[in-house]
Amino acid sequence: FELLSIYACPLPPGPSVGLGVGSILLIVFFVAIFIYFAVGAVVMKFGRHAEGKEIVPNFAFWSLLPGLIKDGWLFVWHKIRETCSRGGSEAASSGAKYDNL
């Protein structure tokens, strides 16, 4: 049995044709981040007369973000370790079967 189709068999490698979707999304993302910080800094400097580190738009959020990321990772890590130390999920450790759920 042999199935020949462009959907079932890989195509021979050809020349690369431009940027892929992932590349375009990354470019758009980083350009948007740059515009956000550039326009935000201008607005904070000249619109609100901020100085120093307060020029960064939403400074409170950006200063708290590393700690929030750390807390999130620690929460997930502790939940994984807690689950692994119990030997699996609560349903599995209590002997419950699929039909009993």
QUIHUZI-V223480 format. One record per helix or strand. SS is the DSSP state (A for helix, B for strand). FROM is the first residue (numbers start at 1). LEN is the number of residues. If there is no record, write none. Layout:
SS_FROM_LEN + SS_FROM_LEN
This chain:
A_21_27 + A_52_4 + A_59_28 + A_90_4 + A_98_3
